[in-house]
Amino acid sequence: MASSKEIRGKIKSVENTKKITKAMEMVAASKMRKAQERMRSARPYSEKIGNIAANLATANPEYKHPFLVTNDQAKQVGFVVVTTDKGLCGGLNTNLLRATTSKLKDLETAGQKAEVVAIGNKGFGFMNRIGAKVVAHVTQLGDQPHIEKMIGPVKVLLDAYAEGKLSAVYLCYTRFINTMKQEPVVQQLLPLTTEGMKTGGGSHSWDYIYEPDAATVIDELLLRYTEALVYQAVAENMASEQSARMVAMKAATDNAGTLIGELKLVYNKTRQAAITKELSEIVSGAAAVG
């Protein structure tokens, strides 16, 4: 059995850990509210630009943007993998990377090779470890996503698709559902489908007047639409990260409290045994003298 001094040291160590996890839980709760507000405010923009893009794409059938054309001949696919920069957020990254790896294996079985753009340090490190071809990456985004930081790396895949080098581009991120639930998502980013872009409204078509011309307007709009999808994915992932971290740190704090209780019980038992032993020694010594 461990000595009383060792047990006291363990109790002190766990108490210090509990203070850290409690502080991290409170910080995550504060950041979570801001991240959720940012994510929810971005959703209406993504939905509206999706409706406009879908209407414009179908309103001018004589011009087909490269993002709407299927490249069946290409033997490569692109992946935009959105993960966190930091850990201590439960199984958030593990679940997403497992889903992404499963999709990669399915495509490799079908004879397709993958190119990856990693957003976030955890995904970048994982993709390098499994030997995936990482063509670009961005890390250390901070607590607030900035679209200008992400667009450069993502544009590598968008340009490759426009040139016909990729058959598809997939966006992998963790969708925020509520504080207790986040789900990994692997969705097709390119080629864009009008069904995927339309999130509401009627099935009627619109007639547009283009200035300066249809190609310029549709090119710019569809590029902005794909950028909005990537930004929304990062915003959703950040909200999921803070929620998962808060839940994980609360569980760690609760577990530390339980462990401290158990260690104190062991300490009291050890101390009681030592006192009993000393008393019996004193009684035995007194009896021997008498």
Backbone torsions as a table, in degrees:
resi	resn	phi	psi	omega
1	MET	NA	140.9	-179.1
2	ALA	-67.1	151.5	-179.9
3	SER	-75.5	164.3	-179.4
4	SER	-60.5	-36.9	-179.1
5	LYS	-64.7	-42.8	179.1
6	GLU	-63.4	-42.4	-179.5
7	ILE	-65.9	-40.2	176.9
8	ARG	-60.9	-39.5	177.7
9	GLY	-63.3	-41.7	177.9
10	LYS	-64.0	-43.4	180.0
11	ILE	-60.3	-45.1	179.5
12	LYS	-61.5	-42.2	-179.5
13	SER	-62.8	-45.6	-179.4
14	VAL	-67.3	-36.5	177.3
15	GLU	-62.5	-40.5	177.3
16	ASN	-64.6	-40.9	177.2
17	THR	-62.5	-40.9	179.9
18	LYS	-61.9	-39.5	178.4
19	LYS	-62.3	-41.1	-179.2
20	ILE	-66.1	-47.8	-178.1
21	THR	-65.2	-34.9	177.4
22	LYS	-65.2	-42.9	178.1
23	ALA	-63.3	-42.3	179.5
24	MET	-65.9	-35.5	176.6
25	GLU	-62.4	-43.4	-179.0
26	MET	-68.7	-38.6	177.4
27	VAL	-64.8	-43.9	179.6
28	ALA	-63.7	-37.9	179.0
29	ALA	-64.1	-39.4	178.1
30	SER	-66.2	-46.0	-180.0
31	LYS	-69.1	-30.7	-177.6
32	MET	-61.8	-42.2	-179.2
33	ARG	-61.4	-44.4	-179.6
34	LYS	-66.5	-40.9	-179.0
35	ALA	-66.1	-38.0	179.0
36	GLN	-68.0	-40.2	177.6
37	GLU	-62.5	-42.2	179.7
38	ARG	-64.5	-42.5	-178.7
39	MET	-66.7	-43.3	-178.4
40	ARG	-70.0	-33.8	178.9
41	SER	-71.4	-23.8	179.7
42	ALA	-82.5	-22.0	-176.2
43	ARG	-61.3	-47.3	-179.1
44	PRO	-60.1	-36.8	179.0
45	TYR	-63.6	-45.1	-179.8
46	SER	-61.7	-41.5	-179.7
47	GLU	-66.4	-44.2	-177.2
48	LYS	-67.7	-44.6	180.0
49	ILE	-66.5	-28.8	175.4
50	GLY	-65.4	-42.3	177.9
51	ASN	-63.7	-44.8	-179.2
52	ILE	-63.9	-43.7	-179.6
53	ALA	-62.1	-40.6	179.7
54	ALA	-65.0	-43.0	179.2
55	ASN	-64.4	-44.0	-179.8
56	LEU	-66.7	-37.7	-177.7
57	ALA	-65.1	-34.3	-179.0
58	THR	-91.9	-16.7	-176.3
59	ALA	-77.7	-19.9	-177.2
60	ASN	-125.7	75.3	-173.0
61	PRO	-66.1	-18.9	-178.8
62	GLU	-75.2	-14.8	176.5
63	TYR	-119.1	123.6	177.4
64	LYS	-113.9	116.3	177.9
65	HIS	-68.0	146.2	178.9
66	PRO	-54.6	-30.8	180.0
67	PHE	-68.1	-18.6	-179.1
68	LEU	-97.0	-7.2	-176.9
69	VAL	-95.5	135.6	178.4
70	THR	-85.4	127.1	178.6
71	ASN	-98.1	81.6	-175.9
72	ASP	-70.0	-25.0	-175.0
73	GLN	-78.4	-21.5	-176.9
74	ALA	-68.7	144.3	-178.5
75	LYS	-111.0	18.7	178.9
76	GLN	-130.3	151.0	174.9
77	VAL	-126.8	155.2	179.1
78	GLY	-111.4	146.4	177.6
79	PHE	-128.6	129.4	169.4
80	VAL	-104.8	109.1	-174.8
81	VAL	-105.9	114.9	-177.5
82	VAL	-102.7	114.8	177.0
83	THR	-130.2	-173.8	-179.9
84	THR	-92.2	162.0	174.5
85	ASP	-84.9	-29.7	-175.6
86	LYS	-116.7	161.7	178.9
87	GLY	-95.4	-148.6	-179.9
88	LEU	57.2	40.5	177.8
89	CYS	-130.5	39.6	176.1
90	GLY	66.6	-142.9	-177.7
91	GLY	-93.7	20.3	-175.4
92	LEU	-55.9	-57.9	-178.0
93	ASN	-69.2	-37.9	-178.8
94	THR	-59.5	-45.3	-179.1
95	ASN	-64.3	-42.6	-179.3
96	LEU	-66.5	-45.7	-177.5
97	LEU	-68.0	-30.2	175.6
98	ARG	-66.0	-43.7	178.9
99	ALA	-65.7	-39.6	179.0
100	THR	-65.6	-44.5	179.6
101	THR	-61.6	-39.3	178.1
102	SER	-61.6	-42.7	178.6
103	LYS	-66.4	-40.1	178.0
104	LEU	-60.6	-42.9	-179.6
105	LYS	-65.2	-39.6	178.9
106	ASP	-62.2	-42.2	-179.3
107	LEU	-70.2	-36.9	177.2
108	GLU	-64.7	-37.7	176.4
109	THR	-62.4	-34.2	179.3
110	ALA	-82.3	4.3	177.1
111	GLY	87.7	17.2	-179.8
112	GLN	-103.0	140.1	174.4
113	LYS	-99.9	154.8	-174.2
114	ALA	-116.3	143.5	169.1
115	GLU	-119.2	136.3	-171.7
116	VAL	-120.6	137.1	166.2
117	VAL	-111.5	119.5	-176.0
118	ALA	-101.0	123.4	173.2
119	ILE	-110.1	108.8	-175.9
120	GLY	113.8	141.1	-173.3
121	ASN	-67.0	-37.3	-176.8
122	LYS	-65.9	-44.0	178.9
123	GLY	-68.0	-37.5	179.2
124	PHE	-62.5	-45.6	179.0
125	GLY	-64.8	-41.7	-178.7
126	PHE	-65.1	-45.2	-178.5
127	MET	-63.8	-35.4	176.0
128	ASN	-67.1	-38.3	-178.6
129	ARG	-67.3	-36.2	-178.3
130	ILE	-87.4	0.6	175.5
131	GLY	81.9	19.8	177.6
132	ALA	-72.9	153.7	179.9
133	LYS	-83.6	101.7	-179.8
134	VAL	-92.2	111.0	-176.2
135	VAL	-88.6	-21.8	178.1
136	ALA	-163.5	157.5	177.7
137	HIS	-154.4	158.5	173.7
138	VAL	-142.2	130.5	-179.8
139	THR	-130.2	175.4	179.0
140	GLN	55.1	54.9	178.1
141	LEU	-76.3	-16.3	-178.6
142	GLY	81.9	-163.0	-177.8
143	ASP	-86.6	-12.2	-179.0
144	GLN	-128.8	123.1	-178.8
145	PRO	-72.4	137.4	175.6
146	HIS	-116.4	120.4	-172.0
147	ILE	-63.5	-29.6	-178.8
148	GLU	-67.4	-25.6	177.0
149	LYS	-73.5	-32.7	-173.8
150	MET	-88.2	-28.9	-170.6
151	ILE	-65.8	-37.3	180.0
152	GLY	-55.2	-57.8	178.7
153	PRO	-61.1	-42.2	-177.5
154	VAL	-66.6	-33.3	-178.2
155	LYS	-62.8	-23.7	176.3
156	VAL	-57.9	-44.5	179.5
157	LEU	-75.2	-37.8	179.6
158	LEU	-62.3	-43.7	178.9
159	ASP	-65.9	-40.3	179.6
160	ALA	-63.0	-38.3	178.2
161	TYR	-68.4	-42.9	180.0
162	ALA	-60.9	-30.9	179.0
163	GLU	-83.2	-2.7	177.8
164	GLY	85.2	13.8	-178.5
165	LYS	-83.9	-21.2	-178.3
166	LEU	-117.8	142.8	178.3
167	SER	-85.7	-23.8	179.1
168	ALA	-164.2	159.6	173.5
169	VAL	-128.9	129.4	-179.0
170	TYR	-111.6	143.6	178.1
171	LEU	-110.7	120.4	-176.9
172	CYS	-115.2	120.7	179.9
173	TYR	-156.0	176.7	178.4
174	THR	-106.4	117.6	-178.7
175	ARG	-82.2	134.9	178.5
176	PHE	-83.3	124.8	176.2
177	ILE	-107.0	-56.0	170.8
178	ASN	-154.7	-177.0	-174.6
179	THR	-60.2	-33.3	-176.4
180	MET	-94.5	-10.8	-174.2
181	LYS	-136.3	127.8	173.9
182	GLN	-137.1	140.0	-176.9
183	GLU	-123.4	138.6	177.1
184	PRO	-71.0	139.1	-177.4
185	VAL	-128.8	131.6	171.4
186	VAL	-121.8	99.6	-175.4
187	GLN	-116.9	154.2	-179.9
188	GLN	-78.6	123.6	177.6
189	LEU	-91.6	-45.8	176.9
190	LEU	-132.6	145.7	-2.7
191	PRO	-70.1	146.3	178.0
192	LEU	-71.2	141.3	175.5
193	THR	-117.5	141.7	-179.2
194	THR	-64.2	-29.3	177.1
195	GLU	-66.6	-39.9	-179.7
196	GLY	-70.2	-30.2	-178.0
197	MET	-79.1	-33.8	-177.5
198	LYS	-77.7	123.1	179.2
199	THR	-114.7	2.2	-179.6
200	GLY	174.9	-179.0	178.9
201	GLY	88.6	176.1	-177.1
202	GLY	-82.4	177.7	-178.4
203	SER	-95.6	5.2	-178.4
204	HIS	-71.8	155.6	180.0
205	SER	-104.2	155.0	-178.4
206	TRP	-111.0	152.5	174.8
207	ASP	-108.7	123.6	-174.5
208	TYR	-112.8	150.0	169.5
209	ILE	-105.1	122.3	-173.0
210	TYR	-99.1	137.5	175.8
211	GLU	-137.5	117.1	7.4
212	PRO	-80.0	-35.6	177.4
213	ASP	-156.8	166.8	-174.4
214	ALA	-60.8	-44.1	-176.4
215	ALA	-59.5	-46.2	-178.5
216	THR	-62.4	-45.9	-176.9
217	VAL	-65.2	-47.8	-177.1
218	ILE	-67.6	-39.7	177.3
219	ASP	-57.5	-48.4	-176.9
220	GLU	-67.2	-42.4	-175.9
221	LEU	-66.9	-44.7	-178.1
222	LEU	-68.6	-32.1	174.4
223	LEU	-65.1	-43.9	178.3
224	ARG	-64.5	-35.1	-179.7
225	TYR	-65.6	-45.3	178.7
226	THR	-65.4	-37.5	176.0
227	GLU	-62.0	-41.4	179.6
228	ALA	-63.5	-38.4	178.4
229	LEU	-63.3	-42.9	-179.9
230	VAL	-66.6	-44.0	179.5
231	TYR	-60.9	-44.1	179.8
232	GLN	-61.9	-39.6	179.4
233	ALA	-62.7	-42.4	179.4
234	VAL	-66.8	-41.2	178.7
235	ALA	-63.2	-41.9	177.6
236	GLU	-63.2	-42.0	-178.2
237	ASN	-65.1	-38.4	179.7
238	MET	-67.8	-40.0	176.7
239	ALA	-64.2	-40.8	178.2
240	SER	-64.1	-40.5	-178.6
241	GLU	-59.8	-49.5	-176.8
242	GLN	-67.1	-36.8	177.8
243	SER	-65.0	-46.3	-179.5
244	ALA	-64.5	-38.5	179.5
245	ARG	-66.8	-41.1	179.4
246	MET	-61.8	-45.0	180.0
247	VAL	-64.8	-42.3	-179.2
248	ALA	-65.0	-42.2	-179.4
249	MET	-70.9	-32.3	175.9
250	LYS	-66.3	-41.9	177.9
251	ALA	-63.2	-40.4	179.1
252	ALA	-64.9	-40.5	178.6
253	THR	-64.1	-43.8	178.7
254	ASP	-63.2	-42.5	179.0
255	ASN	-64.2	-38.1	177.9
256	ALA	-63.6	-40.7	177.8
257	GLY	-61.7	-42.3	178.1
258	THR	-63.8	-42.4	-178.9
259	LEU	-66.0	-39.4	178.1
260	ILE	-61.5	-42.9	177.7
261	GLY	-59.6	-43.6	179.5
262	GLU	-66.5	-41.2	179.9
263	LEU	-66.6	-36.8	178.0
264	LYS	-65.7	-36.5	177.3
265	LEU	-64.4	-44.4	177.3
266	VAL	-63.1	-41.4	179.9
267	TYR	-61.2	-45.2	-179.9
268	ASN	-63.9	-38.5	178.3
269	LYS	-65.3	-43.3	179.4
270	THR	-63.3	-43.3	-179.9
271	ARG	-64.4	-41.7	179.7
272	GLN	-64.0	-40.3	179.1
273	ALA	-64.0	-39.1	179.3
274	ALA	-65.9	-41.1	179.5
275	ILE	-65.0	-44.6	179.3
276	THR	-60.2	-41.8	-179.6
277	LYS	-63.6	-42.9	179.8
278	GLU	-63.8	-42.7	179.6
279	LEU	-62.5	-42.3	-179.2
280	SER	-66.5	-35.4	177.3
281	GLU	-65.9	-40.1	179.2
282	ILE	-65.2	-44.4	179.4
283	VAL	-63.1	-41.9	179.3
284	SER	-64.5	-41.4	179.8
285	GLY	-65.7	-40.8	178.8
286	ALA	-65.0	-39.3	179.3
287	ALA	-65.6	-38.8	-179.1
288	ALA	-68.0	-38.4	-180.0
289	VAL	-67.5	-43.9	-179.0
290	GLY	-66.6	NA	NA
